[in-house]
């Protein structure tokens, strides 16, 4: 009888993404997606451009401050519009379906899969590093291990939200602990009187830094802080988004900034400046100098850090494509939820597939330039949309509202970064713009056009129902309030009824 009662309750339970994420989960998602490989790899890029130890530390702190301003702007957007999807949802509300689709388009082709593939490759490279001392791990083995990482974490995210958040919590704790060990080791080294590398912190390494060099140093530092807006992609699943979103940002961003600045203090205390500039693997240099035979701790720490970041990226990317499909900009199957697990498994599988395709690109890391340009361009547009909505829709309820000067300053900084990208890498930035522009004809042909051939509609409907039965998924049963979502889900009712009747018959 008890089992029958449980089955009845499960059958009557609505198929939707549950509000299971706590404030602590929100904090670990932000910290876990920001802290990846950047803090172990990019310090040398900042020092090369800043030219002095003192200026490098100031730039790391200012990058954290600027990222915090951006995260707070997104806190206002996320508490005003509590639908998941991040920039996609905000652009839709501010400027309509075309800009939202273009963001989804570039996220689908470049931003999300590239970021996930690069972090997975970094995980694979560092986890194999202790087994290949003195040489590079085989490229094929690294790519295969990266693919296994993506597939394993996709499977976990498809099976259980709780398991995915536990992995996120665990690996965030592990990476923070590893960085705390680095920080304490460096500070103890300084306390023991080893301050020679800080004897003249304002002495240029090679030459005095120019304005353009300082700007490039900021660009490198901000890359390591990437991921501060990821919690906005899963707002619907927060238990109390109006409270938890801004609180998670206010807690997480100062923690990340402090860790990054203190980690650099430790690096500069232990590693000689000439050696610092000779390698792109600052963390490994620190480990070899400080830990000796235990230097393997650093590559393992980097790999754990990247593993947790991949999990957070997959978790949030799945929700972005889920919301895009729910509004009709992707195949309807991508907007469906597993009947028992209540996870957006089709969108997660879709996300994993795009990342695996990017892994097949010969030089994946060359795509980072497209990723950085596209990300900052759309962040600038999203914050501009926030200011536009303040003027266009002042009646909207804004539980968390910033002084206007904050989004203005942040938008100007974003515009400066986009212009800097054009100046430093005009070819890559031009390709980035071209990729964005190619989304316009795709939108007009496949999204805006309504009179599609009946053969195409019948084929897609049969394919969707067949895949629904295979994946055991249906359309979401509850809504977040948008008219477009209601229309999309109403069009899915017939498919759900067909699927449910066939399941009952079997």
C-alpha positions as CSV (number, residue, x, y, z in Angstrom):
1,X,0.0,0.0,0.0
2,X,2.8,2.4,0.9
3,X,4.5,1.7,-2.4
4,X,1.2,2.3,-4.3
5,X,0.8,5.6,-2.4
6,X,4.3,6.8,-3.4
7,X,3.6,5.8,-7.0
8,X,0.4,7.8,-7.0
9,X,2.0,10.8,-5.5
10,X,4.9,10.6,-8.0
11,X,2.3,10.3,-10.9
12,X,0.4,13.3,-9.7
13,X,3.6,15.4,-9.2
14,X,4.0,18.1,-11.8
15,X,6.8,17.7,-14.3
16,X,8.9,20.8,-13.8
17,X,12.3,22.0,-12.8
18,X,12.1,22.0,-9.0
19,X,13.2,24.9,-6.7
20,X,15.9,22.8,-5.0
21,X,18.9,25.2,-5.0
22,X,19.8,26.9,-1.7
23,X,21.8,30.0,-1.1
24,X,24.8,27.8,-0.4
25,X,24.4,26.1,-3.7
26,X,24.2,29.5,-5.4
27,X,27.5,30.5,-3.8
28,X,29.3,27.3,-4.8
29,X,28.0,27.6,-8.4
30,X,29.4,31.2,-8.7
31,X,32.7,30.4,-7.0
32,X,33.0,27.0,-8.7
33,X,32.4,28.3,-12.3
34,X,34.8,31.3,-11.8
35,X,37.7,29.4,-10.2
36,X,38.9,27.1,-13.0
37,X,42.3,27.1,-14.6
38,X,42.5,30.9,-14.9
39,X,44.2,31.6,-11.6
40,X,46.9,29.0,-12.3
41,X,47.6,30.1,-15.9
42,X,46.8,33.8,-16.4
43,X,49.0,35.6,-13.7
44,X,51.9,35.6,-16.1
45,X,49.8,37.3,-18.8
46,X,48.9,40.0,-16.3
47,X,52.5,40.5,-15.2
48,X,53.8,40.7,-18.7
49,X,51.5,43.6,-19.5
50,X,51.6,45.3,-16.1
51,X,55.4,45.0,-15.9
52,X,55.5,45.5,-12.1
53,X,54.5,43.3,-9.1
54,X,52.6,46.1,-7.4
55,X,50.6,47.0,-10.5
56,X,49.7,43.4,-11.1
57,X,48.2,43.0,-7.7
58,X,46.2,46.2,-8.1
59,X,44.9,45.0,-11.5
60,X,43.8,41.7,-9.9
61,X,41.9,43.5,-7.2
62,X,40.3,46.0,-9.7
63,X,39.3,43.1,-12.0
64,X,37.5,41.5,-9.0
65,X,35.8,44.9,-8.3
66,X,34.7,45.3,-11.9
67,X,33.4,41.8,-12.1
68,X,31.5,42.4,-8.8
69,X,29.9,45.5,-10.3
70,X,28.8,43.4,-13.3
71,X,27.5,40.6,-11.1
72,X,25.4,43.1,-9.1
73,X,23.9,44.5,-12.4
74,X,22.9,41.0,-13.2
75,X,21.4,40.6,-9.7
76,X,19.1,43.5,-10.5
77,X,18.1,41.8,-13.8
78,X,17.7,38.4,-12.2
79,X,15.5,39.6,-9.5
80,X,13.4,41.7,-11.9
81,X,12.9,38.7,-14.3
82,X,13.1,35.5,-12.4
83,X,13.0,33.3,-15.5
84,X,16.1,31.2,-16.1
85,X,18.2,31.8,-19.2
86,X,20.3,34.7,-18.1
87,X,21.1,37.2,-20.9
88,X,18.7,35.4,-23.3
89,X,15.7,36.1,-21.1
90,X,16.8,39.7,-20.4
91,X,17.5,40.5,-24.1
92,X,14.1,39.1,-25.0
93,X,12.3,41.4,-22.5
94,X,14.3,44.5,-23.4
95,X,14.8,44.3,-27.2
96,X,12.6,41.4,-28.5
97,X,13.1,38.0,-30.0
98,X,15.8,38.8,-32.6
99,X,18.6,40.0,-30.3
100,X,17.7,37.2,-27.9
101,X,18.0,34.6,-30.7
102,X,21.4,36.1,-31.8
103,X,22.7,35.7,-28.3
104,X,21.4,32.1,-28.2
105,X,22.9,31.5,-31.6
106,X,26.4,32.7,-30.7
107,X,26.2,30.9,-27.3
108,X,25.3,27.7,-29.1
109,X,28.0,27.9,-31.7
110,X,30.9,29.5,-29.8
111,X,30.6,30.8,-26.2
112,X,29.2,27.8,-24.3
113,X,30.7,24.8,-26.1
114,X,34.1,26.5,-26.5
115,X,34.3,27.3,-22.8
116,X,33.2,23.8,-21.8
117,X,35.6,22.2,-24.2
118,X,38.6,24.3,-23.2
119,X,38.1,23.7,-19.4
120,X,37.6,20.0,-20.0
121,X,40.8,19.9,-22.1
122,X,42.7,21.7,-19.3
123,X,41.3,19.2,-16.8
124,X,42.5,16.3,-19.0
125,X,45.9,17.8,-19.6
126,X,46.7,18.5,-15.9
127,X,45.2,15.2,-14.6
128,X,47.6,13.3,-16.9
129,X,50.6,15.6,-16.2
130,X,52.1,13.6,-13.3
131,X,52.3,10.5,-15.6
132,X,54.3,12.3,-18.3
133,X,57.0,14.1,-16.5
134,X,59.3,16.1,-18.8
135,X,57.0,15.8,-21.8
136,X,53.5,16.7,-23.0
137,X,50.7,14.1,-22.6
138,X,49.5,12.6,-26.0
139,X,47.0,14.9,-27.6
140,X,44.6,12.1,-28.5
141,X,44.6,10.8,-24.9
142,X,43.9,14.3,-23.6
143,X,41.0,14.8,-26.0
144,X,39.5,11.4,-25.2
145,X,39.8,12.1,-21.4
146,X,38.2,15.5,-21.9
147,X,35.3,13.8,-23.8
148,X,34.9,11.3,-21.0
149,X,34.8,14.2,-18.5
150,X,32.0,15.9,-20.5
151,X,30.0,12.7,-20.9
152,X,30.3,11.7,-17.3
153,X,29.2,15.0,-15.9
154,X,26.3,15.3,-18.4
155,X,25.1,11.9,-17.3
156,X,25.2,13.0,-13.6
157,X,23.3,16.2,-14.4
158,X,20.7,14.2,-16.4
159,X,20.1,11.8,-13.6
160,X,19.8,14.1,-10.6
161,X,19.9,17.8,-9.8
162,X,20.9,16.9,-6.2
163,X,23.9,14.8,-7.4
164,X,25.0,17.6,-9.7
165,X,24.9,20.2,-6.9
166,X,26.7,17.9,-4.5
167,X,29.5,17.5,-7.0
168,X,29.6,21.3,-7.4
169,X,29.7,21.8,-3.6
170,X,32.4,19.1,-3.2
171,X,34.7,20.3,-6.0
172,X,34.3,24.0,-5.1
173,X,35.4,23.1,-1.5
174,X,38.4,21.1,-2.9
175,X,39.6,23.9,-5.2
176,X,39.2,26.6,-2.5
177,X,41.1,24.4,-0.1
178,X,43.9,23.9,-2.7
179,X,44.2,27.7,-3.2
180,X,44.1,28.3,0.6
181,X,47.1,25.9,0.9
182,X,48.9,27.9,-1.8
183,X,48.1,31.2,0.0
184,X,49.1,30.0,3.5
185,X,52.3,28.5,2.1
186,X,53.2,31.8,0.4
187,X,52.3,33.9,3.4
188,X,54.3,31.7,5.7
189,X,57.3,32.0,3.3
190,X,57.0,35.8,3.5
191,X,56.7,35.7,7.3
192,X,60.0,33.7,7.5
193,X,61.7,36.8,6.0
194,X,61.8,35.8,2.3
195,X,60.8,39.2,1.0
196,X,63.5,39.8,-1.6
197,X,61.0,39.6,-4.5
198,X,59.0,42.4,-2.9
199,X,62.0,44.6,-2.2
200,X,61.0,46.9,-5.1
201,X,57.5,46.1,-6.2
202,X,57.2,49.0,-8.6
203,X,60.4,48.3,-10.6
204,X,59.5,47.4,-14.2
205,X,60.4,43.9,-15.3
206,X,61.5,45.0,-18.8
207,X,60.1,48.5,-19.6
208,X,57.5,50.9,-18.3
209,X,53.9,49.8,-19.0
210,X,52.0,51.9,-21.5
211,X,48.2,52.5,-21.3
212,X,47.5,49.8,-23.9
213,X,49.6,47.3,-21.9
214,X,47.6,48.1,-18.8
215,X,44.4,47.6,-20.7
216,X,45.6,44.2,-21.9
217,X,46.6,43.3,-18.4
218,X,43.0,44.0,-17.3
219,X,41.8,41.9,-20.3
220,X,43.8,38.9,-19.1
221,X,42.7,39.4,-15.5
222,X,39.0,39.6,-16.4
223,X,39.3,36.3,-18.3
224,X,40.1,34.6,-15.0
225,X,37.0,36.1,-13.4
226,X,34.7,34.8,-16.1
227,X,31.6,33.0,-14.9
228,X,30.2,35.6,-12.5
229,X,26.9,35.7,-14.3
230,X,26.3,31.9,-14.4
231,X,23.8,31.8,-11.5
232,X,21.4,34.0,-13.6
233,X,20.9,31.0,-16.0
234,X,19.2,28.9,-13.3
235,X,17.2,31.5,-11.4
236,X,13.9,29.5,-11.6
237,X,15.5,26.8,-9.6
238,X,16.6,29.0,-6.6
239,X,14.3,28.5,-3.6
240,X,14.1,32.3,-3.1
241,X,15.6,34.1,-6.1
242,X,14.8,37.6,-4.9
243,X,17.0,36.9,-1.8
244,X,19.4,34.2,-2.9
245,X,20.6,35.6,-6.2
246,X,22.0,39.0,-4.8
247,X,23.1,37.4,-1.5
248,X,25.1,34.7,-3.4
249,X,26.8,37.3,-5.5
250,X,27.6,39.5,-2.5
251,X,29.1,36.5,-0.7
252,X,30.9,34.8,-3.6
253,X,32.5,37.7,-5.5
254,X,34.6,39.2,-2.5
255,X,35.7,35.6,-1.6
256,X,36.9,35.0,-5.2
257,X,38.6,38.4,-5.4
258,X,40.4,37.8,-2.0
259,X,41.5,34.3,-3.1
260,X,42.8,35.6,-6.4
261,X,44.8,38.5,-5.0
262,X,46.3,36.5,-2.1
263,X,47.2,33.6,-4.5
264,X,49.2,36.1,-6.6
265,X,50.8,37.5,-3.4
266,X,51.9,33.9,-2.7
267,X,53.1,33.4,-6.3
268,X,55.3,36.5,-6.3
269,X,56.7,35.6,-2.9
270,X,58.1,32.3,-4.1
271,X,58.7,32.4,-7.8
272,X,61.5,34.6,-9.2
273,X,60.2,37.2,-11.7
274,X,62.3,35.9,-14.6
275,X,61.1,32.3,-14.1
276,X,57.6,33.7,-13.6
277,X,57.7,35.2,-17.1
278,X,59.3,32.2,-18.7
279,X,56.3,29.8,-18.3
280,X,52.6,30.0,-18.8
281,X,52.0,27.5,-15.9
282,X,52.5,29.7,-12.9
283,X,50.9,27.2,-10.5
284,X,53.3,24.4,-11.5
285,X,56.3,26.7,-11.0
286,X,55.0,27.5,-7.5
287,X,54.5,23.9,-6.7
288,X,58.0,22.9,-7.8
289,X,59.5,25.6,-5.7
290,X,57.4,25.2,-2.6
291,X,56.4,21.6,-2.3
292,X,59.3,19.7,-3.9
293,X,58.4,16.0,-4.0
294,X,54.7,16.9,-3.3
295,X,54.6,19.2,-6.3
296,X,52.0,16.9,-7.9
297,X,49.5,18.6,-5.6
298,X,49.3,21.5,-8.1
299,X,48.4,19.7,-11.3
300,X,45.9,17.6,-9.3
301,X,44.4,20.8,-7.8
302,X,44.1,22.4,-11.3
303,X,42.4,19.3,-12.6
304,X,39.9,19.2,-9.7
305,X,39.2,22.9,-10.2
306,X,38.5,22.4,-13.9
307,X,36.3,19.3,-13.2
308,X,34.1,21.4,-10.9
309,X,34.0,24.2,-13.4
310,X,32.9,21.9,-16.2
311,X,30.1,20.6,-14.0
312,X,28.9,24.1,-13.3
313,X,29.1,25.2,-17.0
314,X,27.1,22.1,-18.1
315,X,24.5,22.7,-15.4
316,X,23.9,26.4,-16.4
317,X,24.3,25.9,-20.2
318,X,21.6,23.2,-20.2
319,X,19.2,25.7,-18.6
320,X,20.0,28.4,-21.3
321,X,19.2,26.1,-24.2
322,X,16.1,24.7,-22.3
323,X,14.7,28.3,-22.0
324,X,15.6,29.1,-25.6
325,X,13.7,26.0,-26.8
326,X,10.8,26.8,-24.5
327,X,10.4,30.1,-26.3
328,X,10.5,28.4,-29.7
329,X,14.1,29.3,-30.7
330,X,15.3,25.7,-30.6
331,X,13.6,22.3,-31.4
332,X,10.8,21.7,-28.9
333,X,12.4,18.5,-27.6
334,X,15.2,20.6,-26.0
335,X,12.6,22.2,-23.8
336,X,11.4,19.0,-22.3
337,X,12.0,17.5,-18.8
338,X,12.6,13.9,-17.7
339,X,9.4,12.6,-16.2
340,X,11.0,11.0,-13.1
341,X,14.3,12.9,-12.6
342,X,12.9,16.3,-13.3
343,X,16.0,17.4,-15.2
344,X,16.2,19.0,-18.6
345,X,18.0,16.0,-20.0
346,X,17.5,16.8,-23.7
347,X,19.1,20.2,-23.4
348,X,21.9,18.8,-21.3
349,X,22.6,16.1,-24.0
350,X,22.4,18.9,-26.6
351,X,24.9,20.9,-24.7
352,X,27.3,18.0,-24.3
353,X,27.0,17.2,-28.1
354,X,28.0,20.8,-29.1
355,X,31.0,20.6,-26.7
356,X,32.1,17.3,-28.2
357,X,31.9,18.7,-31.7
358,X,34.2,21.6,-30.6
359,X,36.7,19.1,-29.2
360,X,37.2,17.8,-32.7
361,X,38.5,21.3,-33.8
362,X,42.3,21.0,-34.3
363,X,43.2,24.1,-32.2
364,X,40.4,24.6,-29.7
365,X,42.3,27.2,-27.8
366,X,42.3,29.5,-30.8
367,X,38.5,29.9,-30.4
368,X,39.0,31.6,-27.0
369,X,39.3,35.0,-28.8
370,X,35.9,34.5,-30.4
371,X,34.5,33.4,-27.0
372,X,35.9,36.5,-25.1
373,X,34.7,39.0,-27.8
374,X,31.2,37.5,-28.0
375,X,30.8,37.3,-24.2
376,X,31.7,40.9,-23.5
377,X,29.7,42.2,-26.5
378,X,26.5,40.6,-25.2
379,X,27.1,41.5,-21.6
380,X,27.3,45.2,-22.7
381,X,24.0,44.8,-24.7
382,X,22.3,43.1,-21.7
383,X,23.3,45.9,-19.3
384,X,22.2,48.5,-21.8
385,X,18.9,46.6,-21.9
386,X,18.6,46.9,-18.2
387,X,19.0,50.7,-18.4
388,X,16.6,50.9,-21.3
389,X,14.0,49.0,-19.3
390,X,14.3,51.4,-16.4
391,X,13.2,54.1,-18.8
392,X,10.7,52.1,-20.8
393,X,9.1,50.1,-18.0
394,X,9.7,52.0,-14.7
395,X,6.6,50.3,-13.2
396,X,8.4,46.9,-13.1
397,X,9.0,45.6,-9.6
398,X,12.8,45.6,-8.9
399,X,13.5,44.0,-5.5
400,X,17.2,44.8,-5.9
401,X,18.0,48.1,-7.6
402,X,21.4,49.7,-8.1
403,X,22.3,53.4,-8.5
404,X,22.3,54.2,-12.2
405,X,26.0,55.1,-12.1
406,X,26.9,51.4,-11.5
407,X,25.5,50.0,-14.8
408,X,26.8,53.1,-16.7
409,X,30.3,52.6,-15.5
410,X,30.2,48.8,-16.1
411,X,28.7,49.3,-19.7
412,X,31.5,51.7,-20.6
413,X,34.1,49.2,-19.4
414,X,32.5,46.5,-21.5
415,X,32.5,48.7,-24.5
416,X,36.2,49.5,-23.9
417,X,37.0,45.8,-23.7
418,X,35.1,45.1,-27.0
419,X,37.0,48.0,-28.7
420,X,40.2,46.7,-27.3
421,X,39.5,43.2,-28.8
422,X,39.1,44.8,-32.2
423,X,42.3,46.7,-31.9
424,X,44.4,43.8,-30.6
425,X,42.8,41.0,-32.7
426,X,40.8,42.6,-35.6
427,X,40.6,39.3,-37.6
428,X,39.2,37.2,-34.7
429,X,36.8,40.0,-33.7
430,X,35.7,40.4,-37.3
431,X,34.9,36.7,-37.5
432,X,33.0,37.0,-34.2
433,X,30.8,39.7,-35.7
434,X,30.3,37.6,-38.8
435,X,29.1,34.7,-36.7
436,X,26.7,37.0,-34.9
437,X,25.4,38.4,-38.3
438,X,24.9,34.9,-39.7
439,X,22.3,34.3,-37.1
440,X,19.9,36.9,-38.7
441,X,19.1,34.8,-41.9
442,X,18.9,31.7,-39.7
443,X,16.3,33.5,-37.6
444,X,14.3,34.8,-40.6
445,X,14.2,31.3,-42.3
446,X,13.6,29.0,-39.3
447,X,12.2,31.0,-36.5
448,X,10.3,34.1,-37.8
449,X,8.8,32.2,-40.8
450,X,5.6,30.6,-39.6
451,X,4.2,29.0,-42.8
452,X,6.4,25.9,-42.8
453,X,5.7,23.0,-45.1
454,X,3.2,20.4,-43.8
455,X,5.7,17.6,-44.5
456,X,8.3,19.3,-42.4
457,X,5.9,19.8,-39.5
458,X,4.7,16.2,-39.6
459,X,8.2,14.9,-39.7
460,X,9.3,17.0,-36.7
461,X,6.2,16.0,-34.8
462,X,6.8,12.3,-35.3
463,X,10.5,12.6,-34.6
464,X,9.8,14.6,-31.4
465,X,7.2,12.0,-30.1
466,X,9.6,9.1,-30.9
467,X,12.5,10.8,-29.1
468,X,10.1,11.7,-26.2
469,X,9.4,8.0,-25.7
470,X,13.0,7.1,-26.0
471,X,14.2,9.7,-23.5
472,X,11.0,9.6,-21.3
473,X,10.5,13.3,-21.4
474,X,7.5,15.7,-21.6
475,X,7.0,19.4,-21.8
476,X,7.1,21.5,-18.6
477,X,3.7,21.6,-16.9
478,X,4.2,24.9,-15.0
479,X,5.1,28.3,-16.3
480,X,7.1,31.3,-15.2
481,X,4.4,33.8,-16.5
482,X,5.5,34.8,-20.0
483,X,2.9,34.7,-22.8
484,X,5.4,33.2,-25.2
485,X,6.0,30.3,-22.8
486,X,2.3,29.7,-22.5
487,X,1.9,29.5,-26.2
488,X,4.9,27.2,-26.6
489,X,3.7,24.8,-23.9
490,X,0.1,24.8,-25.2
491,X,1.4,23.7,-28.6
492,X,3.1,20.8,-26.8
493,X,-0.1,19.5,-25.1
494,X,-1.0,17.2,-28.0
495,X,2.4,15.6,-28.0
496,X,2.3,15.1,-24.3
497,X,-1.2,13.5,-24.5
498,X,-0.1,11.1,-27.3
499,X,3.0,10.1,-25.3
500,X,1.1,9.6,-22.1
501,X,-1.5,7.5,-23.8
502,X,1.1,5.3,-25.5
503,X,3.0,4.8,-22.2
504,X,-0.3,3.7,-20.5
505,X,-1.0,1.3,-23.3
506,X,2.5,-0.3,-23.0
